[in-house]
Amino acid sequence: MIDLTQSNPTHAGFPYPLDVIRAFDDSSMLSYEPSPRGSLAAREAVSAYYANRGREVSPDRILLTASTSEGYSYLFKLLTDPGDAVLVPRPSYPLFEYLAAMESLKVEQYPLHYDNGWSIAIDEIPAGARLLALVNPNNPTGSFVKGGEMERLKTLGIPIVSDEVFSDYAFAPDSTRVSTLVDFEDCLSFSMSGLSKVGGLPQMKLGWIVVNGPKDLQRDAMEKLEWIADTYLSVGAPVQCAASKLLVFADQFQGLIRGRTVSNLRFAKEYLAGTSANILDVEGGWYATIRMPHIRSEEEYAVDLLDHAGVLVQPGYFYDFESEAYLIVSLLAEEAQFREGIARIRNLL
């Protein structure tokens, strides 16, 4: 079977150097020094990560988590009460429903519309929610929020939670794009990322939240987040001790991931050109969306590909696409396997 849903970089055939293992050769991890925000050394490593991208982020604005999922949990606790509504994008990955339900919250969706590119339908955003979640770039559409959209989103008067785990994986520059909110000062916002995507290391369980916005709101939010984090102290000492070395490795490893995703995306566009299917515009991330002719349902396409072509894909309804028929493929798959999978999709057409 050809798996075009691969989202785990550790199972995608990338060569991980021994430097990853050696990063944990540090006797300081044998000492337990709990800190709600995370160790200063690890937060300084995250600060350096942003500095390497031209962003100034003080370690005092950074709080470490075990994952971005945990980051959502902390922020939902901080910003909402049970029964409140949170705004999430549609389409996007389905984890929001589960994370919100665990905090006794309601999910309200705001649509992304496609017209030779994705955009936020800001006029269709429901009122009355306590926060708005961005996935930037979005998963699976690969679309970044634009500067004009942020100017309008800030007028909603609610905090913005920006999931930026794929922000390092843009396919091309775009001066209209907002790749991160870490220097966004106009309203209270939170930027989240972590080693899972930044370094292709989901097993290391290190994420972070950066608190942004007016200084007084930053300070108040961080004090409360620190209290929440102190209740759990979930981030392990070993990964905090290794953080600076792992983030240095991440810069090198991203080149491997970026090279493969760019190559696979280029092949898919070229190979499906002139057929009744096409790749929707994608700006970044690890996924591509194939728009199939709407003569069959997504489920029929997915089942037929699996049963008769041995290709595993994800139907668009997994991600709450509003209409049919879309298939989602991962650009992380090894190139030979990816090309064979796309060829079999074309044969099905």
C-alpha positions in Angstrom: 0.0 0.0 0.0 1.1 3.6 -0.8 0.4 5.8 2.2 -0.1 9.4 1.1 -1.3 10.4 4.6 2.1 10.3 6.3 2.4 13.0 8.9 5.0 11.5 11.2 8.5 12.7 10.0 10.2 10.0 12.1 8.5 7.4 9.8 9.1 9.2 6.5 12.6 7.9 5.8 14.6 11.0 6.8 18.1 10.4 8.1 18.3 11.5 11.7 21.9 12.2 12.8 23.4 10.9 16.1 23.6 14.5 17.2 20.0 14.2 18.3 20.9 11.4 20.7 24.1 13.2 21.8 22.1 16.3 22.7 20.9 14.4 25.8 24.4 13.7 27.1 24.0 16.3 29.8 24.4 15.5 33.5 22.3 18.6 34.5 19.2 16.7 33.5 19.7 14.6 36.6 18.8 17.5 38.8 15.1 18.5 39.3 14.7 22.3 39.1 11.0 22.9 38.5 10.0 26.2 36.8 6.5 26.9 35.7 7.5 28.8 32.6 10.2 26.3 31.8 13.9 26.5 32.4 15.6 29.8 31.5 18.1 28.0 29.3 15.4 26.3 27.2 13.4 29.6 26.9 16.6 31.4 25.8 17.0 28.7 23.1 13.5 29.4 21.9 14.3 33.1 21.9 17.4 32.4 19.8 15.2 30.4 17.4 13.2 33.5 16.8 16.2 35.8 16.6 17.6 33.6 13.8 14.4 34.6 11.9 14.8 38.3 12.6 12.3 38.4 15.5 13.0 39.8 18.9 11.3 37.6 21.6 12.3 38.0 25.2 12.5 34.7 27.2 10.1 36.4 29.7 7.4 36.2 27.1 7.9 32.4 26.5 6.2 29.6 28.4 7.1 26.0 27.6 4.6 23.2 27.2 4.7 19.5 26.3 2.9 20.2 23.0 0.8 22.7 21.2 -2.2 20.6 22.2 -1.3 21.3 25.8 -0.8 24.9 24.8 -4.4 25.1 23.6 -5.6 23.5 26.8 -3.7 26.2 28.9 -5.0 29.0 26.8 -8.6 27.7 26.9 -8.3 27.6 30.7 -6.9 31.2 30.7 -9.3 32.9 28.3 -12.7 31.0 28.7 -15.2 29.6 31.1 -17.2 26.4 30.6 -20.0 26.9 28.1 -18.2 29.7 26.2 -17.6 29.5 22.4 -14.3 29.6 20.6 -13.8 30.4 17.0 -11.9 27.9 14.8 -11.3 27.9 11.0 -13.1 25.7 8.5 -11.5 23.8 6.8 -8.9 22.8 9.4 -7.8 19.7 11.3 -10.4 18.1 13.6 -8.5 18.3 16.8 -10.2 21.5 17.9 -13.5 19.7 18.6 -11.8 17.4 21.1 -9.7 20.0 22.8 -12.7 22.3 23.2 -14.9 19.5 24.5 -12.3 18.7 27.2 -12.7 22.2 28.5 -16.5 22.2 28.2 -16.4 24.7 25.4 -18.4 25.1 22.2 -16.8 25.4 18.8 -18.0 27.9 16.2 -16.4 27.8 12.8 -15.5 30.7 10.5 -15.0 29.8 6.9 -12.0 30.0 4.6 -13.0 30.6 1.0 -11.1 29.6 -2.1 -10.8 31.7 -5.2 -7.4 31.0 -6.8 -6.1 31.2 -3.2 -7.5 30.9 0.3 -8.8 33.9 2.4 -10.6 34.3 5.7 -14.3 35.2 5.3 -14.1 37.8 8.0 -17.6 39.1 7.4 -18.9 35.6 8.2 -17.2 35.3 11.6 -19.8 34.7 14.3 -20.1 37.1 17.1 -20.0 36.4 20.8 -16.9 34.0 21.1 -14.2 34.5 23.7 -11.2 33.8 21.4 -10.3 33.2 17.8 -7.9 30.4 16.8 -5.7 30.8 13.7 -3.7 28.0 12.2 -1.0 29.8 10.3 -0.3 28.4 7.8 -3.5 26.4 8.0 -3.6 22.6 8.0 -4.4 21.3 5.5 -4.9 24.2 3.1 -1.4 25.6 3.6 -2.7 29.2 3.6 -1.1 32.0 5.6 -3.1 34.9 7.1 -2.4 38.2 5.3 -1.7 41.6 6.7 -5.1 43.0 5.7 -6.9 40.2 7.4 -5.0 40.8 10.6 -6.0 44.4 10.5 -9.6 43.4 10.5 -9.3 40.5 13.0 -7.8 42.7 15.6 -11.0 44.8 15.6 -13.0 41.8 16.8 -11.9 42.7 20.3 -11.0 39.2 21.4 -7.7 37.4 22.0 -6.1 35.6 19.1 -4.4 32.2 19.4 -2.1 31.6 16.5 -0.8 28.0 15.9 2.4 28.5 13.9 3.9 25.1 13.9 4.3 25.0 10.0 5.4 28.7 9.7 9.0 27.7 8.7 7.7 25.7 5.7 6.6 28.4 3.3 7.1 27.5 -0.4 7.7 31.1 -1.6 8.1 34.6 -0.2 5.1 36.8 0.0 5.3 40.4 1.3 1.5 40.4 2.2 1.9 37.4 4.5 1.9 37.4 8.3 4.0 34.4 9.2 3.9 34.9 13.0 2.2 37.2 15.6 5.2 37.4 17.9 5.7 41.0 17.1 2.0 41.8 16.8 1.3 44.5 19.4 -2.3 45.7 18.6 -4.2 43.1 20.7 -3.6 40.3 23.1 -2.4 37.2 21.1 -0.5 34.0 21.6 1.9 32.3 19.2 2.4 28.6 19.6 5.0 26.3 18.0 7.2 23.4 19.0 9.8 20.8 18.1 7.2 18.5 16.6 7.2 20.4 13.3 10.0 22.9 13.8 12.5 20.1 14.2 10.6 17.0 12.9 10.8 15.7 16.4 7.2 15.0 17.7 8.5 12.4 20.2 10.5 15.0 22.1 7.4 16.7 23.5 8.5 20.3 23.7 6.2 23.2 22.6 5.9 26.8 23.6 3.6 29.7 23.9 4.8 33.3 23.2 2.6 36.0 24.7 2.1 39.1 22.5 0.3 42.4 22.7 0.2 45.4 25.0 2.6 45.2 27.9 0.0 45.2 30.6 -2.1 42.5 29.0 1.1 40.5 28.3 2.1 40.7 32.0 -1.3 39.7 33.3 -1.7 36.8 30.9 1.8 35.4 31.7 1.2 35.5 35.4 -2.0 33.5 35.0 -0.4 31.1 32.5 2.5 30.5 35.0 -0.1 29.6 37.6 -1.8 27.1 35.3 1.5 25.6 34.2 2.7 25.3 37.8 -0.3 23.0 38.4 1.1 20.5 35.9 4.8 21.0 35.4 4.6 18.7 32.4 7.7 19.5 30.4 10.5 17.0 31.2 14.0 18.1 32.3 15.8 16.1 29.6 14.3 17.9 26.6 14.7 21.3 28.3 18.4 20.6 28.8 18.7 19.5 25.2 16.6 22.3 23.7 19.4 24.5 22.5 21.1 21.6 20.6 17.9 20.3 19.2 16.9 23.7 17.8 20.3 24.0 16.1 19.6 20.5 14.6 16.2 21.7 13.6 17.6 24.4 11.3 19.6 21.8 9.4 16.8 19.2 9.4 14.2 21.6 8.0 16.2 21.7 4.8 15.6 18.0 4.2 11.9 18.4 4.9 11.6 21.5 2.7 13.4 19.9 -0.1 11.1 16.9 -0.2 7.8 18.8 0.2 8.8 21.2 -2.6 9.8 18.4 -4.9 6.6 16.4 -4.2 4.4 19.5 -4.6 6.0 20.4 -7.9 5.6 16.8 -9.2 1.9 16.6 -8.2 1.2 19.9 -10.0 3.0 18.9 -13.1 1.7 15.4 -13.3 -2.0 16.3 -12.7 -1.8 19.3 -15.1 -4.3 18.8 -18.0 -6.4 16.3 -16.1 -9.8 16.8 -14.5 -8.1 17.1 -11.1 -5.9 19.9 -9.9 -3.8 21.0 -6.9 -5.3 23.9 -5.0 -2.9 26.8 -4.3 -0.8 26.0 -1.2 1.6 28.5 0.4 3.3 26.3 3.0 3.1 23.3 5.3 3.3 19.6 4.7 0.0 18.9 2.8 -1.6 19.5 -0.6 -5.3 19.5 -1.5 -6.4 17.8 -4.7 -9.7 19.0 -6.2 -11.3 16.0 -7.9 -14.1 16.1 -10.4 -17.4 16.2 -8.5 -18.9 13.2 -10.3 -18.3 11.0 -7.2 -18.1 11.6 -3.5 -14.8 12.0 -1.6 -15.5 8.7 0.2 -16.0 6.9 -3.1 -12.7 8.2 -4.4 -10.9 7.4 -1.2 -12.3 3.8 -1.0 -11.7 3.2 -4.7 -8.1 4.3 -4.4 -7.5 2.1 -1.4 -9.3 -1.0 -2.7 -8.2 -0.9 -6.4 -5.0 1.2 -6.5 -3.6 0.6 -3.0 -3.3 4.3 -2.3 -4.3 5.7 1.1 -5.6 9.4 1.1 -7.8 11.5 3.3 -11.1 12.8 2.2 -11.8 16.5 2.6 -14.7 16.0 5.0 -12.1 14.9 7.6 -11.2 18.6 7.7 -14.7 20.0 7.3 -14.4 21.1 3.7 -17.7 22.7 2.8 -18.2 20.9 -0.5 -17.0 17.9 -2.5 -14.8 16.5 -3.8 -11.3 17.0 -2.2 -8.5 14.6 -1.3 -5.7 15.5 1.1 -2.2 14.1 0.5 0.9 14.5 2.6 4.0 16.0 1.0 6.2 14.2 3.5 6.0 10.8 1.8 9.2 9.5 0.3 9.5 10.8 -3.3 9.4 7.6 -5.2 6.3 6.5 -3.2 4.6 9.8 -3.6 5.1 9.9 -7.3 3.7 6.4 -7.7 0.7 7.4 -5.6 0.0 10.5 -7.7 0.4 8.4 -10.8 -2.2 6.0 -9.6 -4.6 8.8 -8.7 -4.2 10.1 -12.3 -4.9 6.6 -13.6 -8.1 6.5 -11.7 -9.2 9.7 -13.5 
